[in-house]
Amino acid sequence: MIDKPLSQQVAVVTGGGTGIGRAFTEALAAAGVQVVIASRRETVLRAAADQINQEVGSERVFAYACDIRENVQIESLVNDVIKRWRTIDLLINNSGLAVPETVEAISEEGWDKVMDTNLRGVMQLVRAVLPHMIRNSFGDIVNVSSQAGKHGYADVPSYCASKFGLLGYAEALRDHVRKIGANIRVFNLCPGLVDVENTNPGQEPRAGFIHVANIARTLMYVLSLDRNVVVEDISIYAR
């Protein structure tokens, strides 16, 4: 079974410029990974890439403006990464959003916006990346779901539906790579409330929230496991 040290890997992290995604990017770059961060906000991405590269003393983080709701942009992202590095070893599906609406007041616009970002975008990215992972006989796919993927909350029904759906899709993906014997692992992180405002090292999170660094440490732990070990759904929340 092929294995690759992190220092030789290439990662794509959606929503990698802020919050949980940025914490992932910082941890991966510190471990030597080449990290492509993708989202719609190019200015935010470039600022994050510049700062992280300065911190690690090397150009390891690369900004790429991409709306994961647009399949053409996803294909351009994947093709450009493959053209430059010939591999995508790690895909982190982190981008997500919520539209607060009650069940009886759900709008088609709000529902579609959440589903297109949280679920369809993941499917489109995986569909584009998976053939390259299969060809290279190596890959890890990490999905950031939520406790809202395990429990329903009245104020965000579309978000809950998308995150429940993400876990179901990931289970089907995991079964697929298992059946074809691919050296690809699928991990789901299911955090509770995460403080994406107080993110500096050592900064105390708000009561009932967890610091983004804990999510990043969890990511690095699961990636460090032997290739024949898969942790399926990891729940992380404050006491």
C-alpha positions as CSV (number, residue, x, y, z in Angstrom):
1,M,0.0,0.0,0.0
2,I,1.5,3.3,-1.1
3,D,2.1,5.9,1.6
4,K,3.5,9.5,1.3
5,P,4.8,11.7,4.0
6,L,2.9,14.9,4.5
7,S,5.9,16.9,3.3
8,Q,5.4,15.4,-0.2
9,Q,1.7,15.9,-0.4
10,V,-0.5,18.5,-2.2
11,A,-3.8,19.5,-0.6
12,V,-6.9,21.5,-1.7
13,V,-8.8,23.2,1.1
14,T,-12.0,24.9,0.3
15,G,-12.8,27.9,2.5
16,G,-9.1,27.8,3.5
17,G,-8.7,31.6,4.1
18,T,-10.7,31.9,7.3
19,G,-11.9,30.0,10.4
20,I,-11.6,26.3,10.4
21,G,-10.2,26.2,6.9
22,R,-7.4,28.6,7.8
23,A,-6.5,26.5,10.9
24,F,-6.3,23.4,8.7
25,T,-4.1,25.3,6.2
26,E,-1.7,26.6,8.9
27,A,-1.3,23.1,10.3
28,L,-0.7,21.5,6.9
29,A,1.7,24.1,5.7
30,A,3.7,23.8,9.0
31,A,4.0,20.1,8.2
32,G,5.4,20.8,4.7
33,V,2.2,20.3,2.6
34,Q,1.7,22.3,-0.5
35,V,-1.8,23.8,0.1
36,V,-4.1,25.3,-2.4
37,I,-6.8,27.3,-0.7
38,A,-10.0,28.0,-2.6
39,S,-13.0,30.2,-2.1
40,R,-14.8,33.1,-3.8
41,R,-13.0,35.8,-1.7
42,E,-9.7,36.1,-3.5
43,T,-8.5,39.1,-1.4
44,V,-9.0,37.1,1.8
45,L,-7.3,34.1,0.3
46,R,-4.3,36.0,-0.8
47,A,-3.9,37.8,2.5
48,A,-4.1,34.4,4.3
49,A,-1.6,32.8,1.9
50,D,0.9,35.6,2.3
51,Q,0.7,35.6,6.1
52,I,1.0,31.8,6.5
53,N,3.9,31.6,4.0
54,Q,5.7,34.2,6.0
55,E,5.1,32.3,9.2
56,V,6.4,29.0,7.8
57,G,9.2,30.7,5.9
58,S,8.4,29.1,2.6
59,E,5.9,29.4,-0.3
60,R,3.5,26.5,0.6
61,V,0.1,28.1,0.4
62,F,-1.4,29.2,-2.9
63,A,-4.7,31.1,-3.3
64,Y,-7.2,30.2,-6.0
65,A,-10.5,32.0,-6.5
66,C,-13.2,29.5,-7.1
67,D,-16.9,29.3,-6.5
68,I,-17.6,25.6,-5.7
69,R,-21.2,26.0,-6.8
70,E,-19.9,26.4,-10.4
71,N,-18.7,23.2,-12.0
72,V,-16.7,24.9,-14.6
73,Q,-14.6,26.7,-11.9
74,I,-14.1,23.4,-10.1
75,E,-12.8,21.8,-13.2
76,S,-10.4,24.7,-13.8
77,L,-9.2,24.5,-10.2
78,V,-8.5,20.7,-10.3
79,N,-6.9,20.9,-13.8
80,D,-4.6,23.7,-12.8
81,V,-3.5,21.9,-9.6
82,I,-2.9,18.7,-11.5
83,K,-1.0,20.5,-14.2
84,R,1.3,22.1,-11.7
85,W,1.9,19.2,-9.2
86,R,0.4,16.1,-11.0
87,T,-1.4,15.1,-7.9
88,I,-4.0,16.0,-5.3
89,D,-3.4,13.9,-2.3
90,L,-5.7,15.6,0.2
91,L,-9.1,17.2,-0.5
92,I,-10.7,19.0,2.4
93,N,-14.3,19.9,1.8
94,N,-14.7,22.7,4.4
95,S,-16.7,25.4,2.6
96,G,-20.2,25.7,4.0
97,L,-23.0,28.2,4.9
98,A,-26.3,28.4,6.6
99,V,-29.4,30.3,5.9
100,P,-31.5,30.7,9.1
101,E,-35.1,30.0,8.2
102,T,-37.9,28.2,10.0
103,V,-39.3,25.0,8.5
104,E,-42.6,26.6,7.4
105,A,-40.8,29.6,5.9
106,I,-38.0,27.9,3.9
107,S,-37.5,29.7,0.6
108,E,-36.4,27.9,-2.6
109,E,-33.6,30.5,-2.9
110,G,-32.3,29.8,0.6
111,W,-32.6,26.0,0.2
112,D,-30.8,26.0,-3.1
113,K,-28.0,28.2,-1.9
114,V,-27.3,25.9,1.1
115,M,-27.6,22.7,-0.9
116,D,-25.5,24.0,-3.8
117,T,-22.7,25.0,-1.5
118,N,-22.7,22.3,1.2
119,L,-23.7,19.3,-0.8
120,R,-23.6,19.7,-4.5
121,G,-20.2,21.5,-4.3
122,V,-18.7,18.6,-2.4
123,M,-20.0,16.1,-4.9
124,Q,-18.6,18.1,-7.8
125,L,-15.2,18.5,-6.2
126,V,-15.0,14.8,-5.3
127,R,-16.1,13.8,-8.8
128,A,-13.3,15.9,-10.3
129,V,-10.6,14.9,-7.9
130,L,-11.3,11.2,-7.3
131,P,-10.0,9.9,-10.7
132,H,-6.6,11.5,-10.0
133,M,-6.5,9.9,-6.6
134,I,-7.4,6.5,-8.0
135,R,-4.8,6.9,-10.8
136,N,-2.1,7.8,-8.2
137,S,-3.2,5.0,-5.8
138,F,-3.3,7.5,-2.9
139,G,-5.6,10.0,-1.4
140,D,-7.5,11.3,1.7
141,I,-10.9,13.1,1.5
142,V,-11.9,15.0,4.6
143,N,-15.5,16.4,4.9
144,V,-16.4,19.0,7.5
145,S,-19.9,18.1,8.5
146,S,-21.4,19.2,11.8
147,Q,-23.4,18.1,14.8
148,A,-26.2,19.5,12.6
149,G,-25.5,16.5,10.4
150,K,-26.5,14.2,13.3
151,H,-29.2,16.3,15.1
152,G,-31.9,18.6,13.7
153,Y,-32.2,22.2,14.7
154,A,-35.4,24.1,14.1
155,D,-33.7,27.4,13.0
156,V,-31.5,25.9,10.2
157,P,-33.4,23.1,8.6
158,S,-31.7,23.4,5.2
159,Y,-28.3,23.4,6.8
160,C,-29.2,20.3,8.8
161,A,-30.5,18.6,5.7
162,S,-27.3,19.4,3.8
163,K,-25.0,18.1,6.5
164,F,-27.1,14.9,7.0
165,G,-26.8,14.5,3.2
166,L,-23.1,15.1,3.3
167,L,-22.6,12.2,5.8
168,G,-24.8,9.9,3.6
169,Y,-22.8,10.9,0.5
170,A,-19.5,10.3,2.3
171,E,-20.7,6.9,3.3
172,A,-21.5,6.0,-0.3
173,L,-18.1,7.4,-1.3
174,R,-16.3,5.3,1.3
175,D,-18.1,2.2,0.2
176,H,-17.1,2.9,-3.4
177,V,-13.4,3.2,-2.7
178,R,-13.5,0.2,-0.5
179,K,-15.1,-1.9,-3.2
180,I,-12.7,-0.9,-5.9
181,G,-9.7,-1.4,-3.5
182,A,-8.5,2.2,-3.8
183,N,-5.9,3.5,-1.3
184,I,-8.2,6.3,-0.4
185,R,-9.6,7.2,3.0
186,V,-12.7,9.2,3.8
187,F,-13.0,11.1,7.1
188,N,-15.9,13.1,8.4
189,L,-15.4,15.7,11.1
190,C,-18.7,16.6,12.9
191,P,-17.9,19.6,15.2
192,G,-20.4,21.4,17.4
193,L,-20.0,25.2,17.9
194,V,-16.6,26.4,16.7
195,D,-15.4,29.9,17.6
196,V,-14.3,31.3,14.2
197,E,-13.8,34.8,15.7
198,N,-11.3,34.1,18.6
199,T,-8.8,32.1,16.5
200,N,-5.4,33.4,17.7
201,P,-3.2,30.8,19.5
202,G,-4.0,30.7,23.2
203,Q,-7.1,32.9,22.8
204,E,-10.0,31.6,24.8
205,P,-13.1,30.6,22.8
206,R,-16.5,31.8,23.7
207,A,-18.4,29.7,26.3
208,G,-19.8,26.6,24.7
209,F,-17.5,26.9,21.7
210,I,-14.3,25.1,20.8
211,H,-11.1,26.7,19.4
212,V,-10.3,26.1,15.7
213,A,-6.9,24.7,16.8
214,N,-8.7,21.7,18.2
215,I,-10.3,20.9,14.8
216,A,-6.9,21.3,13.1
217,R,-5.2,19.0,15.7
218,T,-7.9,16.4,15.0
219,L,-7.3,16.6,11.3
220,M,-3.5,16.1,11.7
221,Y,-4.2,13.1,14.0
222,V,-6.4,11.2,11.6
223,L,-4.0,11.9,8.8
224,S,-1.2,10.4,10.8
225,L,-3.0,7.0,11.2
226,D,-1.8,4.0,9.3
227,R,-3.3,3.8,5.8
228,N,-5.4,0.7,6.7
229,V,-7.1,2.7,9.5
230,V,-10.2,4.8,8.8
231,V,-12.0,6.9,11.5
232,E,-15.5,7.4,10.0
233,D,-17.3,10.2,11.9
234,I,-15.6,12.2,14.6
235,S,-17.8,14.3,16.9
236,I,-16.0,17.2,18.5
237,Y,-17.8,19.7,20.8
238,A,-17.3,21.8,24.0
239,R,-18.1,20.4,27.4
